[in-house]
């Protein structure tokens, strides 16, 4: 695949009456699900196999900033999907979805009316005719800036993942950060970090204007990563000044204590997106309003923390491992594929760029695999990769199994393991098959 040969167009999903703002994939067994949100506050749950929405509802009265799909098999309602939405109406909502509905295996009989209205809504619709998914939790959050919520699973006593941890800009100040955990069974909310401030460099100015050098600006992007084998988290935060910082949230007897591990003012413009290596969390990437993509260390920071008295490693001198100039300003969205081999960006110029995630550190660059316009979109706003199908198929399409013909033919279709979803301002979602 090269820039002269764009990837295979797998499908185009046409339903949103407003510009698409966010997308997120999930799997239920072999079933691939895509959840999308738009500027009108609407959310669509898509069955990728049929290319049709199975649930349509208006989650927010204003734009949806983010949707995330979390599968919590150990949770109180085993096997359910949890869909979390973050809206410009300052609300975070958690919904539960019956997985049978998404698999097309609902127990509803043919004589019963459908549970959800999947007629495509118009911009004038207020959502009252569209039943919502079961709402299990609502939380007031800050949505005054561009930063969307970031999630990680939280282990409760006994290792049961019935809780999620999430981080958002602080309720009272968009320059600070709050971190919460919520029990999905009881709805109990705990704020584990309150108003975490941006680190202040003793020597490195954050803005050209000396009057605001002491402030990194508002929070622009967040990333929350579980640290394996512990109850700790790595909190990655990016700011308006171009500052990127990593804190370790250390779990102790008296709660969580943030410790600064890494800080660098690498971007010259506000940071717009963050994503991390999904496998080993060895690194994370940042993109911004400037033309650069930086690769930062992550896993190597976590075994030990710098000491507060300065006798440890100075978090300001570590620096990025790769500084790659794409020569195209405005990389507004970035996503790393689940196998950590590729990543993609969406740009203000309406182009999608796909890169090999294996960086050439010596040359300080990522190999460009494809550059293409995201379908017919007037502009691209979001990118997301599909997760792999880890289930073992029991159907041999060339054998004499008892499976029906439709199931055999389904296996012969192009794989959906490597799809890239591109959301656009024209309300379309284009799906591309990558290698």
N, C-alpha and C positions, 0 to 999 in steps of 0.2 A: 504494500500500500504506500503510495506516495502522494505528494501534494497535487500531482497531475491526475491521480486516480483516487477520487474520494471513496469512502467506504460504501458498502452496499446499503441501500435504503431498505430497511426491513418493513416499516409501516409508518403511516402518519395518522395520529389520533386527533380528530377534529371534534371538539365539543365545547371548549371554553369560549364564552362570549367576551371575556376580558383577557388582557395579557397574562400569560402564565408567569408566575413568579418563583415557583419552587416545585421540585419533583423528588420522589424517594421510592426506591424499589424494595421489595421483600419477597421471600419465598414461603410457601406453605406446601411442604413436600416437593412435588414437581411443579406445582402451580406458581407462576410468576405474576406478581401483583405490582402495579405502579400506582402511587398516590400523587396527585398533583393539586396545586392551589393557585389561585389567581388574584388579580387586583380587586375583584369584586367581593372577595371573601368566600368564594366557592371552593369546595374540595370535590374531587372526582377519584373514585377507587376503580381502577381499570383491571380487567382480566386481559393480560397481554396476549393470551392464546387466541381469544375471540376478537381482540381489538375493540372491545365495547366496555363502557362503564357499567359496573354492577351496583354502585352506590353513588348518588349525587346528592349533596347537601350543602347548605350555606353555613359554614363554621363560624364566620366572623362578619361583622357589619362593615369592616374595612378590609384592606388588602391582607392576604395571608403572607406573612414573612417567611415562614418555614413550615414544612410538614416532615415528620419523621415516623418511620414504621419500626416498631420494636416487637420482636417475637420473644415472649417470655414463657417458655414451656413449663417452667417450674412455678409459675405464679399461681395465685389462688384459683383462677379460672384456667385450668390447664389447656394449652393448645391455642389459646386466643391470641390474636394480634392486637397490639395496642398502637393506636395512631395518635400522635401528639401534634397539635397545630399551634402556631404562634401567630397572632394577628396584630395588625396595626391599631386595633381597638384596645390594646393594652391587656389582652387576655391570653392565657395559655390554657388549652383545653386538652384533656385526655379522653379518648374514645376507645371503646372495646368493640371488636368486630368478630362475629361468628365465622370461623374459618370455613365452615361448610358452605356458607353463602359465597365466599370468594372462589371456592373450588367448583361451584356450580352444582353442589350436592346438597342443597337445602332440603329439609324435610317437608317443605311446603308442597302441597298437592297441586295438580293442574287446575283444580276448581277454586283454589284460594287466590285472592288478589295478591299481587306482588307487595312485598313489605316496603320496598323503596321505589320512589319515582325516578326513573332513569330517562325521562323525556328531557332533551337538552334545554336548559334554561336560557331565557333571554336576559339582556341587561336590565330590563324593567322588572324582572321577577324579584320579589323580596325574600323568597325562600320558604314561605309558609306552606306551600304545596309540596315541599320536599322533606319527608321525615328524616330526622337526623339519626346518626348512629347513637347507640347508648352512651351517654355522657357520664363518665365516672368521676371526673375531677375538673375543677376550674380554678385557676390561680391568677390574680392580678399581677402583672409584670410591667416592666418599662419597655415601651416600644417607640420612644421618641426619636431614636436614631436608626441607623441602617442595620444594626447588629441583630442577628437571629439567635435563637436559643441553641445551645449545644447540649447533648445528652451522653450519659454513660449509665450502664447498669450498676446498681448498688447492691452489694451482698448483705442480706439481713443475717441475724444469728442463725447458725446451722447451714449457711451457704445458700439459702433460698433467694433467688433473684426475683422477689416480688416487689422490689423497689427500683426506682430509677433516680439517678442524680442528674441535675441539670443546672446550667449556669446562664445567667442573663446580666445585662447591665443593671447596676444597682437602682433600686426603686427611686431613691432620692437624688441621685447624681449619675448622669450617663458616663462620667469619667471613671467610675468605680464599678466593681463587680460583686455580685451576690451568687452564692452557690447553695442549692437546696437538694434535699432528698425527699421523695414522696412515696409513701406506701400505697400501692395501687389497690390493695384489698380494703384498707381502713380509711384511705384518704388523708392520713396524718402527714403533715408537712413539717420538715425541719430545715431551718436555715443553718448550714454548717459553716459558711463563711459570709461575713457581712462587710460590705463596702470596702473591698480590697482595692487599694490604690495602685496606680501604675508606679513602677520603679523609677527613681530619679537618678540620673547619671551624674556623678561628681564632675566629669570632665567633658561629656559629650552633649552639645546642645541639641535639643529636640526640634525646635523651630528656628527659622532665621530671625524671627522677631525676638529680641532679647527679653521683652516683657512677658512673654509666655513660655520661655524656655523651661520653666519649672513645672509645666503641665504637659503631659503627653497628648492631650486632647481627648475626645470621646472614644469609647470602645467601639471598634468597627467590626471585629470578628472574634469568635471564641471557639475553642476546641477543648473537650474534656475527655481524658483517656484514663481508663483503669490501669493501675499498676499491678501486674500479675503477682499473685501470692500475698497481697497485702490488702488493707482497706484504704490505701492511699490513692490519690488521683494526681495526674499531671494536668495542670490547667495552663493552656496556651492562650494568650491574649494578644490582640493586635490593635493598634491605635491610629488615630487620625494623623499623628505626626510621622507615621512610618515605623514607629517602635514596635518590636515583637518581643514578648517576654514569656518565660515559662516558670511557673511556680509549682512546687510539690506541696500538695495539701496532705500534711502528715496527720494521721489519726492517732490521737492520744487519749489519755483518761479524761482530760478536760475539754475534749472536742478536737476540731481540726485546726492545725497551725500552718499557715502558708510560709514556705521558704523559697526565696528566689534562687533559681538555678541558672538562668540564662536571660540575657537581655542584649538587644542590639537594635540600633537605629539604622536599619539597612535600606528601607525604602525612602524615596524622596517625596512620595505622595501618600495619601491615606491608603492603608491596607484594606482590601476588599474581600479577600477570601483566604481560608486556611483549610488544609486537609492533611491527614497523616497516613503513613504506611499502615495499612489495616492488619498486616500479618504480625510483624515483630515490633511495630512502633519504633523502628530504628531511626526514623526521620519524619519531618513534616515539611510541607511546602507552604509558601505564602505568595500571593499575587496582589497587585495593587493598581492604583490609577496610573502609576508609571509603567514602564515597559518591561520590568524585571520580574523574574521568578527566582526566589531563593529557596534553597534546601537547607534546613536547619537540623542539627542533631537533636535526638530526643532520648532514645534508650540509654545512650552513653551518659546522659546527665543524671539518671535515676538511681544508680547504686548508692551514691553518697551525696549528701548535700553540702554546699559551701557553708562554712561557719559564719555565724553572724558577726563575729568579732574581726572578720577580715583575714583570718589565718588560713582559710580555705581558698578554693579557686575563685578568682574574681569573675562573676557571671557576665561582666561587660567585656571581657577580653576573649571569650571563646569564639564567637562569630560564626556565620554561616559556613557550610562546607561547599556550597555551589552558589554562584551569583551569575545567573543567565539572563542576558539581555535579548529579549525577543524582537526588539525594535518596533513593537506595536503597543502603544499605550492603551490603558484601560482594560485590564484583564479582570473582569467583574466577577467571574465564577470559576471555580477550580474543583475538580474531583479526581481522586485516585481510584483506579480499578481495584476490586477486592483482592486480586492476586498480586498487587503491588508492582505489576510490570508496565502499566501504562498510566498516564494521567491526561486529562483534557481540560482545556480552558475555553470560556466563552468571552468574547471581546466586544468592546463598544463598537467595533467596526463591523459587527454582525458575523464574524468568522469564528469557526470552531477550529481549535488547534489541538492535535493529538501528539503527545511526546512519549518517547521511551523513558520510563522512570529510572532506568539505570544510568546514572549521570556519569559523564566523563569529567572527573574532578580535575584532572590535569588541564583540560581545555576550558573548564568552567562552563559547560554547556550540556543541554539535553538534546538528543537526536530528534529532529522533527519527523514524524511519521506521516502526518496528513494535515492539510489546511483546506478547509472547505466552508462554503456558506451553509448555515444550518437550515436546509430545506428552503421554503419560500418565505421564511420569516423576514419581517422588516428589521428585526433586531433580536438577538438571542440573550436570554436572561438567566438560564439555569442549565446545568449539565449534571447527569447522574449515571452511574454504571449499575448494571444488573448483577446480583450475586450469583455465584455458581450453583448448579444443581448437584448437590452432594448425595442424592438418593441413588440407590442402585436400581436400574430398570429391570423389571421382571418379564419384559416383552422382547422376544426376538423377532424383528420384523421379517426375517427370512425363514423362520422356522414354522413348525406346526403347533403353535401355542393355541390356547383357547381364547385368546384376546380377540375382540371383534376387529373388523377391518378398519374402523375409524381410529382405533388406538394404534394400529400398526402404521397407518398413514401419518399419524401425528408424529411418530418418531422419525419419519423420513423427511419432515419439514426442516428448514434451516434452524440451527440451534439458537436458543435465546439466552445462552449462558454468557454471551459477550456483547450484550446490547448497550448502546449509549443513547440515553434519552436527552433530547435537546428541546427546551421550552422556549417559545418565542413570544414577541409582543403581539403577534397576530392571533394568539389563542391556540396555535397548533403545537403539538408535541411530535417531533420527528424521532423515530427510532432507527438507529444505524447498527449494523452488524460489523463488529471489529474482530480481528484475529486474536 
